[in-house]
């Protein structure tokens, strides 16, 4: 079985914590921007699908009569 690694004498546990915090903040910012993009996509009007286009055309023809 392998022995655990010894920490270098000059290692500061708070320096490692600061690095991890910075990485987490970057990841959270990326997640937040992705969520904002998804929310914007949800509020945009949805393009018509193939079946809906024919229904819409029939409705317009009926109303034009």
PyMOL CGO cylinders between C-alpha atoms (Angstrom):
from pymol import cmd
from pymol.cgo import CYLINDER

trace = [
    CYLINDER, 0.00, 0.00, 0.00, 1.27, 3.47, -0.85, 0.3, 1, 1, 1, 1, 1, 1,
    CYLINDER, 1.27, 3.47, -0.85, 2.24, 5.90, 1.86, 0.3, 1, 1, 1, 1, 1, 1,
    CYLINDER, 2.24, 5.90, 1.86, 0.42, 9.25, 2.02, 0.3, 1, 1, 1, 1, 1, 1,
    CYLINDER, 0.42, 9.25, 2.02, 2.28, 12.18, 0.52, 0.3, 1, 1, 1, 1, 1, 1,
    CYLINDER, 2.28, 12.18, 0.52, 4.03, 14.53, 2.87, 0.3, 1, 1, 1, 1, 1, 1,
    CYLINDER, 4.03, 14.53, 2.87, 3.05, 18.15, 2.54, 0.3, 1, 1, 1, 1, 1, 1,
    CYLINDER, 3.05, 18.15, 2.54, 5.88, 20.50, 1.65, 0.3, 1, 1, 1, 1, 1, 1,
    CYLINDER, 5.88, 20.50, 1.65, 6.96, 22.52, 4.68, 0.3, 1, 1, 1, 1, 1, 1,
    CYLINDER, 6.96, 22.52, 4.68, 6.13, 25.85, 3.05, 0.3, 1, 1, 1, 1, 1, 1,
    CYLINDER, 6.13, 25.85, 3.05, 2.60, 24.89, 1.95, 0.3, 1, 1, 1, 1, 1, 1,
    CYLINDER, 2.60, 24.89, 1.95, -0.13, 27.11, 3.27, 0.3, 1, 1, 1, 1, 1, 1,
    CYLINDER, -0.13, 27.11, 3.27, -3.55, 25.44, 3.57, 0.3, 1, 1, 1, 1, 1, 1,
    CYLINDER, -3.55, 25.44, 3.57, -5.24, 28.82, 3.08, 0.3, 1, 1, 1, 1, 1, 1,
    CYLINDER, -5.24, 28.82, 3.08, -3.42, 29.37, -0.22, 0.3, 1, 1, 1, 1, 1, 1,
    CYLINDER, -3.42, 29.37, -0.22, -4.89, 26.12, -1.51, 0.3, 1, 1, 1, 1, 1, 1,
    CYLINDER, -4.89, 26.12, -1.51, -8.29, 27.18, -0.21, 0.3, 1, 1, 1, 1, 1, 1,
    CYLINDER, -8.29, 27.18, -0.21, -7.99, 30.50, -2.03, 0.3, 1, 1, 1, 1, 1, 1,
    CYLINDER, -7.99, 30.50, -2.03, -7.21, 28.68, -5.30, 0.3, 1, 1, 1, 1, 1, 1,
    CYLINDER, -7.21, 28.68, -5.30, -10.19, 26.38, -4.87, 0.3, 1, 1, 1, 1, 1, 1,
    CYLINDER, -10.19, 26.38, -4.87, -12.44, 29.31, -4.05, 0.3, 1, 1, 1, 1, 1, 1,
    CYLINDER, -12.44, 29.31, -4.05, -11.31, 31.14, -7.19, 0.3, 1, 1, 1, 1, 1, 1,
    CYLINDER, -11.31, 31.14, -7.19, -12.01, 28.08, -9.33, 0.3, 1, 1, 1, 1, 1, 1,
    CYLINDER, -12.01, 28.08, -9.33, -15.45, 27.63, -7.77, 0.3, 1, 1, 1, 1, 1, 1,
    CYLINDER, -15.45, 27.63, -7.77, -16.31, 31.29, -8.33, 0.3, 1, 1, 1, 1, 1, 1,
    CYLINDER, -16.31, 31.29, -8.33, -15.33, 30.96, -12.01, 0.3, 1, 1, 1, 1, 1, 1,
    CYLINDER, -15.33, 30.96, -12.01, -17.48, 27.85, -12.38, 0.3, 1, 1, 1, 1, 1, 1,
    CYLINDER, -17.48, 27.85, -12.38, -20.44, 29.50, -10.66, 0.3, 1, 1, 1, 1, 1, 1,
    CYLINDER, -20.44, 29.50, -10.66, -20.14, 32.53, -12.95, 0.3, 1, 1, 1, 1, 1, 1,
    CYLINDER, -20.14, 32.53, -12.95, -20.17, 30.23, -15.98, 0.3, 1, 1, 1, 1, 1, 1,
    CYLINDER, -20.17, 30.23, -15.98, -23.22, 28.40, -14.63, 0.3, 1, 1, 1, 1, 1, 1,
    CYLINDER, -23.22, 28.40, -14.63, -25.01, 31.68, -13.92, 0.3, 1, 1, 1, 1, 1, 1,
    CYLINDER, -25.01, 31.68, -13.92, -24.41, 32.98, -17.43, 0.3, 1, 1, 1, 1, 1, 1,
    CYLINDER, -24.41, 32.98, -17.43, -25.62, 29.68, -18.91, 0.3, 1, 1, 1, 1, 1, 1,
    CYLINDER, -25.62, 29.68, -18.91, -28.80, 29.88, -16.85, 0.3, 1, 1, 1, 1, 1, 1,
    CYLINDER, -28.80, 29.88, -16.85, -29.37, 33.47, -17.98, 0.3, 1, 1, 1, 1, 1, 1,
    CYLINDER, -29.37, 33.47, -17.98, -28.99, 32.40, -21.63, 0.3, 1, 1, 1, 1, 1, 1,
    CYLINDER, -28.99, 32.40, -21.63, -31.50, 29.61, -21.10, 0.3, 1, 1, 1, 1, 1, 1,
    CYLINDER, -31.50, 29.61, -21.10, -33.97, 32.02, -19.51, 0.3, 1, 1, 1, 1, 1, 1,
    CYLINDER, -33.97, 32.02, -19.51, -33.61, 34.37, -22.48, 0.3, 1, 1, 1, 1, 1, 1,
    CYLINDER, -33.61, 34.37, -22.48, -34.23, 31.51, -24.90, 0.3, 1, 1, 1, 1, 1, 1,
    CYLINDER, -34.23, 31.51, -24.90, -37.39, 30.57, -23.00, 0.3, 1, 1, 1, 1, 1, 1,
    CYLINDER, -37.39, 30.57, -23.00, -38.88, 34.05, -23.33, 0.3, 1, 1, 1, 1, 1, 1,
    CYLINDER, -38.88, 34.05, -23.33, -38.32, 34.29, -27.08, 0.3, 1, 1, 1, 1, 1, 1,
    CYLINDER, -38.32, 34.29, -27.08, -41.19, 33.23, -29.34, 0.3, 1, 1, 1, 1, 1, 1,
    CYLINDER, -41.19, 33.23, -29.34, -40.86, 29.63, -30.41, 0.3, 1, 1, 1, 1, 1, 1,
    CYLINDER, -40.86, 29.63, -30.41, -40.49, 28.95, -34.16, 0.3, 1, 1, 1, 1, 1, 1,
    CYLINDER, -40.49, 28.95, -34.16, -43.37, 27.07, -35.75, 0.3, 1, 1, 1, 1, 1, 1,
    CYLINDER, -43.37, 27.07, -35.75, -42.99, 23.35, -36.20, 0.3, 1, 1, 1, 1, 1, 1,
    CYLINDER, -42.99, 23.35, -36.20, -43.99, 21.51, -39.37, 0.3, 1, 1, 1, 1, 1, 1,
    CYLINDER, -43.99, 21.51, -39.37, -47.50, 20.58, -38.16, 0.3, 1, 1, 1, 1, 1, 1,
    CYLINDER, -47.50, 20.58, -38.16, -48.16, 24.01, -36.72, 0.3, 1, 1, 1, 1, 1, 1,
    CYLINDER, -48.16, 24.01, -36.72, -47.28, 25.78, -39.97, 0.3, 1, 1, 1, 1, 1, 1,
    CYLINDER, -47.28, 25.78, -39.97, -50.03, 24.01, -41.92, 0.3, 1, 1, 1, 1, 1, 1,
    CYLINDER, -50.03, 24.01, -41.92, -52.57, 24.71, -39.15, 0.3, 1, 1, 1, 1, 1, 1,
    CYLINDER, -52.57, 24.71, -39.15, -51.60, 28.38, -39.18, 0.3, 1, 1, 1, 1, 1, 1,
    CYLINDER, -51.60, 28.38, -39.18, -51.96, 28.57, -42.97, 0.3, 1, 1, 1, 1, 1, 1,
    CYLINDER, -51.96, 28.57, -42.97, -55.43, 26.98, -42.82, 0.3, 1, 1, 1, 1, 1, 1,
    CYLINDER, -55.43, 26.98, -42.82, -56.52, 29.41, -40.13, 0.3, 1, 1, 1, 1, 1, 1,
    CYLINDER, -56.52, 29.41, -40.13, -55.34, 32.38, -42.18, 0.3, 1, 1, 1, 1, 1, 1,
    CYLINDER, -55.34, 32.38, -42.18, -57.22, 31.11, -45.25, 0.3, 1, 1, 1, 1, 1, 1,
    CYLINDER, -57.22, 31.11, -45.25, -60.42, 30.71, -43.21, 0.3, 1, 1, 1, 1, 1, 1,
    CYLINDER, -60.42, 30.71, -43.21, -60.13, 34.20, -41.80, 0.3, 1, 1, 1, 1, 1, 1,
    CYLINDER, -60.13, 34.20, -41.80, -59.47, 35.71, -45.24, 0.3, 1, 1, 1, 1, 1, 1,
    CYLINDER, -59.47, 35.71, -45.24, -62.80, 34.38, -46.55, 0.3, 1, 1, 1, 1, 1, 1,
]
cmd.load_cgo(trace, "trace")
